[in-house]
C-alpha cells in the first residue's frame, strides 16, 4: 500500500474541484486478502469517485488539517465487521464531525454475545446506533447484523450483502468435476468457537477422509500469519497436499477458487470469495459473522460452528454439493446478482446525492 498522503498530493484528479472524493475507513494495508478484496470491490462500485483509505493516525490527521481543500466529500465505513468495535466508535464520530456526509457500505456488526467473554471488549452498540443515525445510508452484510441494529433502535438500515460478492464475473463457469477441494483455516488470537487446536485436529481428520475418498486438496491462506498454522495441518495429513503460494494476488486466488469443485473455509472471506467464483462452499463458523453471511446467502445448512464440527456431517455436505454443483452454482449466482444489483443501486444513489 503506497503512502496515502503522497498519493493524494501526486494525484492530479484530487484537485479537480468537482471530483467526488470518498474516504474509506477499513482495515486496508495489512496484507489481508479479505480486507484488500473489500477495498477493491468498493473502488469498483464507486469507480466514478476518487476513493482513498482514511488512515487513523496522527500524521494523516495533521495533513488533513493543513490541506487547502477538504480531503473528502464523504467518508464511508466500509466492509469488515467494524460496527460495535468499541475503539472505532469515537474515531468514526470524529470523522463525521469533519465531513458533512457519512455512510456505511457492507459492514458487519460484532455480536455482543460472542465478544462478551473475549478480553477487553465492551458492548458499544448504543453508541454506534447514535452515531449511525447521522449517516446518509447504512447498508450491512447480513440479517444478524441487521437484527442487532434494528433491535437496538436503528431504523435506517438495509441488508446489501458483502461487498466482495461484487467481484464475481458476469457468468458461471462449469466445474471440471475432478474432485478438487480448497480448504482454508487460520489463527484468530484464540477468539473462536472452541479452540484453535481443536479446529486444527478436526480439519486434519476431514482432510484425511477426503484424501481417502480420492479428493485432491489445496490449502488457501488469506493472511501470511496463517501460514505456519496451515503448514502444521498439511504436515499432519496422511498424504501430500498443496498450499497456494500467491494468495495475496486476488486475480490468482480467484482463478484458483474457480478451479475448485467445492470449498471448505474458516476465515470469512475465503468462503465469500469462493462464492464469488461460483464455487459451492461450506463455512466453518469460527465467529458469528460467518453465520451472518451464510444466512444472507440462504445457505445456513452449510454452516458448521467450529466447536461442534463433526467430520462425517461435513463429508456428507461435500458429497451433496459435488453431486449437485450446477444447482448450487445457480443458487449462488442468483444471490450474487441480487446483492450486486442492490450495491450498484445504492452506490449510484450516493454518488448522485
VENGI-V185152 format. One record per residue. RES is the residue in three letters. PHI is phi in radians with two decimals (NA if undefined). PSI is psi in whole degrees, -180 to 180 (none if undefined). Layout:
res=RES phi=PHI psi=PSI
res=RES phi=PHI psi=PSI
This chain:
res=UNK phi=NA psi=119
res=UNK phi=-1.17 psi=162
res=UNK phi=-1.05 psi=124
res=UNK phi=-1.17 psi=-41
res=UNK phi=-1.10 psi=-44
res=UNK phi=-1.09 psi=-39
res=UNK phi=-1.16 psi=-33
res=UNK phi=-1.20 psi=-49
res=UNK phi=-1.08 psi=-38
res=UNK phi=-1.55 psi=-4
res=UNK phi=-1.60 psi=109
res=UNK phi=-1.09 psi=-29
res=UNK phi=-1.15 psi=-24
res=UNK phi=-1.06 psi=-36
res=UNK phi=-1.59 psi=4
res=UNK phi=-1.20 psi=125
res=UNK phi=-1.09 psi=-28
res=UNK phi=-1.78 psi=7
res=UNK phi=-1.19 psi=128
res=UNK phi=-1.37 psi=114
res=UNK phi=-1.94 psi=129
res=UNK phi=-2.11 psi=130
res=UNK phi=-1.62 psi=123
res=UNK phi=-1.79 psi=118
res=UNK phi=-1.72 psi=109
res=UNK phi=-2.86 psi=176
res=UNK phi=-1.52 psi=70
res=UNK phi=-1.77 psi=144
res=UNK phi=1.63 psi=13
res=UNK phi=-1.93 psi=13
res=UNK phi=1.03 psi=39
res=UNK phi=-1.84 psi=120
res=UNK phi=-0.97 psi=-44
res=UNK phi=-1.08 psi=-47
res=UNK phi=-1.20 psi=-36
res=UNK phi=-1.19 psi=-37
res=UNK phi=-1.11 psi=-39
res=UNK phi=-1.07 psi=-43
res=UNK phi=-1.14 psi=-42
res=UNK phi=-1.09 psi=-42
res=UNK phi=-1.11 psi=-41
res=UNK phi=-1.11 psi=-44
res=UNK phi=-1.06 psi=-37
res=UNK phi=-1.14 psi=-43
res=UNK phi=-1.21 psi=-32
res=UNK phi=-1.97 psi=47
res=UNK phi=-1.20 psi=-18
res=UNK phi=-1.45 psi=-5
res=UNK phi=-1.87 psi=163
res=UNK phi=-1.62 psi=111
res=UNK phi=-1.86 psi=126
res=UNK phi=-2.33 psi=147
res=UNK phi=-1.13 psi=140
res=UNK phi=-1.60 psi=119
res=UNK phi=-1.69 psi=129
res=UNK phi=-1.58 psi=69
res=UNK phi=-2.52 psi=162
res=UNK phi=-1.15 psi=-36
res=UNK phi=-1.08 psi=-44
res=UNK phi=-1.16 psi=-44
res=UNK phi=-1.13 psi=-35
res=UNK phi=-1.14 psi=-44
res=UNK phi=-1.09 psi=-39
res=UNK phi=-1.01 psi=-39
res=UNK phi=-1.22 psi=-35
res=UNK phi=-1.67 psi=-7
res=UNK phi=-1.09 psi=134
res=UNK phi=-1.16 psi=-22
res=UNK phi=-2.29 psi=157
res=UNK phi=-0.98 psi=136
res=UNK phi=-1.07 psi=-42
res=UNK phi=-2.34 psi=152
res=UNK phi=-1.42 psi=-35
res=UNK phi=-2.58 psi=161
res=UNK phi=-2.18 psi=147
res=UNK phi=-2.22 psi=134
res=UNK phi=-1.49 psi=113
res=UNK phi=-1.61 psi=-158
res=UNK phi=-1.17 psi=161
res=UNK phi=1.97 psi=162
res=UNK phi=-1.58 psi=80
res=UNK phi=-1.84 psi=-26
res=UNK phi=-1.34 psi=139
res=UNK phi=1.29 psi=17
res=UNK phi=-1.52 psi=101
res=UNK phi=-1.07 psi=-33
res=UNK phi=-1.23 psi=-21
res=UNK phi=-1.51 psi=-22
res=UNK phi=-0.99 psi=-52
res=UNK phi=-1.13 psi=-31
res=UNK phi=-1.16 psi=-44
res=UNK phi=-1.18 psi=-37
res=UNK phi=-1.14 psi=-38
res=UNK phi=-1.04 psi=-45
res=UNK phi=-1.14 psi=-41
res=UNK phi=-1.01 psi=-34
res=UNK phi=-1.21 psi=-18
res=UNK phi=-1.65 psi=-26
res=UNK phi=-2.22 psi=144
res=UNK phi=-1.25 psi=-28
res=UNK phi=-2.12 psi=132
res=UNK phi=-2.43 psi=151
res=UNK phi=-2.67 psi=165
res=UNK phi=-2.05 psi=133
res=UNK phi=-2.41 psi=95
res=UNK phi=1.53 psi=10
res=UNK phi=-1.23 psi=158
res=UNK phi=-1.87 psi=166
res=UNK phi=-1.97 psi=126
res=UNK phi=-1.06 psi=130
res=UNK phi=-1.44 psi=116
res=UNK phi=-1.11 psi=-28
res=UNK phi=-1.18 psi=-31
res=UNK phi=-1.39 psi=-45
res=UNK phi=-1.42 psi=-11
res=UNK phi=-1.01 psi=-31
res=UNK phi=-1.81 psi=15
res=UNK phi=-1.94 psi=94
res=UNK phi=1.07 psi=-131
res=UNK phi=-1.69 psi=15
res=UNK phi=-1.06 psi=136
res=UNK phi=-2.09 psi=131
res=UNK phi=-1.24 psi=111
res=UNK phi=-2.02 psi=28
res=UNK phi=-1.04 psi=-37
res=UNK phi=-1.19 psi=-38
res=UNK phi=-1.08 psi=-42
res=UNK phi=-1.13 psi=-41
res=UNK phi=-1.05 psi=-44
res=UNK phi=-1.05 psi=-43
res=UNK phi=-1.19 psi=-42
res=UNK phi=-1.22 psi=-23
res=UNK phi=-1.08 psi=-23
res=UNK phi=-1.48 psi=-6
res=UNK phi=-1.37 psi=147
res=UNK phi=-1.21 psi=-32
res=UNK phi=-2.68 psi=139
res=UNK phi=-2.24 psi=105
res=UNK phi=-2.04 psi=124
res=UNK phi=-1.99 psi=170
res=UNK phi=-1.19 psi=-47
res=UNK phi=-2.71 psi=-176
res=UNK phi=-1.19 psi=-30
res=UNK phi=-1.19 psi=-43
res=UNK phi=-1.08 psi=-45
res=UNK phi=-1.01 psi=-47
res=UNK phi=-1.13 psi=-39
res=UNK phi=-1.08 psi=-40
res=UNK phi=-1.31 psi=-44
res=UNK phi=-1.09 psi=-43
res=UNK phi=-1.14 psi=-20
res=UNK phi=-1.81 psi=16
res=UNK phi=1.71 psi=9
res=UNK phi=-1.63 psi=120
res=UNK phi=-1.67 psi=-30
res=UNK phi=-1.54 psi=60
res=UNK phi=-2.30 psi=141
res=UNK phi=-2.34 psi=154
res=UNK phi=-1.61 psi=121
res=UNK phi=-2.12 psi=4
res=UNK phi=1.40 psi=174
res=UNK phi=-1.36 psi=138
res=UNK phi=-1.04 psi=-33
res=UNK phi=-1.11 psi=-18
res=UNK phi=-1.12 psi=-25
res=UNK phi=-1.28 psi=-5
res=UNK phi=-1.47 psi=-7
res=UNK phi=-1.12 psi=146
res=UNK phi=-1.26 psi=169
res=UNK phi=-1.40 psi=-4
res=UNK phi=-2.43 psi=151
res=UNK phi=-1.53 psi=128
res=UNK phi=-1.66 psi=122
res=UNK phi=-1.04 psi=149
res=UNK phi=-1.43 psi=155
res=UNK phi=-1.36 psi=-18
res=UNK phi=1.01 psi=50
res=UNK phi=-1.95 psi=20
res=UNK phi=0.96 psi=56
res=UNK phi=-1.93 psi=125
res=UNK phi=-2.11 psi=137
res=UNK phi=-1.74 psi=142
res=UNK phi=-2.29 psi=140
res=UNK phi=-2.24 psi=137
res=UNK phi=-2.46 psi=168
res=UNK phi=-2.97 psi=172
res=UNK phi=-1.67 psi=153
res=UNK phi=-2.52 psi=36
res=UNK phi=0.96 psi=31
res=UNK phi=1.39 psi=-1
res=UNK phi=-1.50 psi=73
res=UNK phi=-2.43 psi=161
res=UNK phi=-1.18 psi=124
res=UNK phi=1.44 psi=-144
res=UNK phi=-2.27 psi=156
res=UNK phi=-1.16 psi=-31
res=UNK phi=-1.21 psi=-39
res=UNK phi=-1.13 psi=-40
res=UNK phi=-1.08 psi=-44
res=UNK phi=-1.01 psi=-46
res=UNK phi=-1.08 psi=-43
res=UNK phi=-1.15 psi=-40
res=UNK phi=-1.22 psi=-36
res=UNK phi=-1.08 psi=-44
res=UNK phi=-1.10 psi=-41
res=UNK phi=-1.09 psi=-46
res=UNK phi=-1.06 psi=-43
res=UNK phi=-1.08 psi=-41
res=UNK phi=-1.13 psi=-39
res=UNK phi=-1.18 psi=-41
res=UNK phi=-1.07 psi=-41
res=UNK phi=-1.09 psi=-28
res=UNK phi=-1.59 psi=7
res=UNK phi=1.59 psi=12
res=UNK phi=-1.47 psi=145
res=UNK phi=-1.66 psi=138
res=UNK phi=-2.10 psi=133
res=UNK phi=-2.25 psi=127
res=UNK phi=-1.43 psi=139
res=UNK phi=-2.00 psi=108
res=UNK phi=-1.33 psi=158
res=UNK phi=-2.13 psi=-2
res=UNK phi=-2.72 psi=138
res=UNK phi=-1.03 psi=-31
res=UNK phi=-1.14 psi=-19
res=UNK phi=-1.42 psi=-15
res=UNK phi=-1.06 psi=-46
res=UNK phi=-1.04 psi=-37
res=UNK phi=-1.13 psi=-44
res=UNK phi=-1.15 psi=-41
res=UNK phi=-1.10 psi=-36
res=UNK phi=-1.05 psi=-44
res=UNK phi=-1.13 psi=-45
res=UNK phi=-1.09 psi=-40
res=UNK phi=-1.19 psi=-25
res=UNK phi=-1.55 psi=-7
res=UNK phi=-1.39 psi=153
res=UNK phi=-1.28 psi=-19
res=UNK phi=-2.30 psi=164
res=UNK phi=-1.18 psi=135
res=UNK phi=-2.22 psi=162
res=UNK phi=-1.77 psi=160
res=UNK phi=-2.25 psi=124
res=UNK phi=-1.17 psi=126
res=UNK phi=-1.59 psi=-31
res=UNK phi=-1.67 psi=42
res=UNK phi=-1.21 psi=-19
res=UNK phi=-1.39 psi=-9
res=UNK phi=-1.51 psi=111
res=UNK phi=-1.07 psi=-40
res=UNK phi=-1.07 psi=-47
res=UNK phi=-1.22 psi=-35
res=UNK phi=-1.12 psi=-43
res=UNK phi=-1.16 psi=-37
res=UNK phi=-1.13 psi=-42
res=UNK phi=-1.08 psi=-46
res=UNK phi=-1.12 psi=-35
res=UNK phi=-1.10 psi=-32
res=UNK phi=-1.35 psi=-16
res=UNK phi=-1.38 psi=146
res=UNK phi=-1.46 psi=-38
res=UNK phi=-2.49 psi=154
res=UNK phi=-2.29 psi=143
res=UNK phi=-2.22 psi=119
res=UNK phi=-2.40 psi=150
res=UNK phi=-1.73 psi=-55
res=UNK phi=-1.14 psi=135
res=UNK phi=-0.90 psi=-51
res=UNK phi=-1.41 psi=-9
res=UNK phi=-1.13 psi=-42
res=UNK phi=-1.29 psi=-41
res=UNK phi=-1.09 psi=-43
res=UNK phi=-1.19 psi=-34
res=UNK phi=-1.06 psi=-45
res=UNK phi=-1.07 psi=-40
res=UNK phi=-1.15 psi=-20
res=UNK phi=-1.63 psi=9
res=UNK phi=1.05 psi=36
res=UNK phi=-1.83 psi=118
res=UNK phi=-1.00 psi=137
res=UNK phi=-2.40 psi=152
res=UNK phi=-1.95 psi=132
res=UNK phi=-1.73 psi=128
res=UNK phi=-1.65 psi=99
res=UNK phi=-1.31 psi=100
res=UNK phi=-1.55 psi=-21
res=UNK phi=-2.51 psi=160
res=UNK phi=-1.03 psi=-23
res=UNK phi=-1.05 psi=-27
res=UNK phi=-1.17 psi=-45
res=UNK phi=-1.13 psi=-37
res=UNK phi=-0.93 psi=-46
res=UNK phi=-1.20 psi=-46
res=UNK phi=-1.11 psi=-34
res=UNK phi=-1.15 psi=-37
res=UNK phi=-1.13 psi=-27
res=UNK phi=-1.61 psi=1
res=UNK phi=1.00 psi=43
res=UNK phi=-2.33 psi=44
res=UNK phi=-1.16 psi=-19
res=UNK phi=-1.22 psi=-11
res=UNK phi=-1.84 psi=21
res=UNK phi=-1.93 psi=126
res=UNK phi=-2.22 psi=121
res=UNK phi=-1.12 psi=142
res=UNK phi=-1.28 psi=-12
res=UNK phi=-1.65 psi=7
res=UNK phi=-2.45 psi=33
res=UNK phi=-1.28 psi=127
res=UNK phi=-2.08 psi=114
res=UNK phi=-0.97 psi=-42
res=UNK phi=-1.04 psi=-41
res=UNK phi=-1.18 psi=-40
res=UNK phi=-1.20 psi=-40
res=UNK phi=-1.01 psi=-41
res=UNK phi=-1.07 psi=-41
res=UNK phi=-1.21 psi=-39
res=UNK phi=-1.02 psi=-46
res=UNK phi=-1.13 psi=-38
res=UNK phi=-1.13 psi=-42
res=UNK phi=-1.14 psi=-44
res=UNK phi=-1.13 psi=-35
res=UNK phi=-1.32 psi=-16
res=UNK phi=-2.36 psi=40
res=UNK phi=-1.02 psi=-47
res=UNK phi=-1.01 psi=-39
res=UNK phi=-1.09 psi=-48
res=UNK phi=-1.27 psi=-33
res=UNK phi=-1.09 psi=-41
res=UNK phi=-1.15 psi=-39
res=UNK phi=-1.13 psi=-44
res=UNK phi=-1.11 psi=-44
res=UNK phi=-1.07 psi=-39
res=UNK phi=-1.08 psi=-45
res=UNK phi=-1.22 psi=-38
res=UNK phi=-1.08 psi=-46
res=UNK phi=-1.06 psi=-39
res=UNK phi=-1.10 psi=-51
res=UNK phi=-1.26 psi=-38
res=UNK phi=-1.07 psi=-38
res=UNK phi=-1.15 psi=-43
res=UNK phi=-1.05 psi=-44
res=UNK phi=-1.16 psi=-42
res=UNK phi=-1.11 psi=-44
res=UNK phi=-1.12 psi=-43
res=UNK phi=-1.15 psi=-40
res=UNK phi=-1.12 psi=-43
res=UNK phi=-1.09 psi=-40
res=UNK phi=-1.14 psi=-40
res=UNK phi=-1.20 psi=-35
res=UNK phi=-1.20 psi=-30
res=UNK phi=-1.43 psi=-16
res=UNK phi=-1.41 psi=none
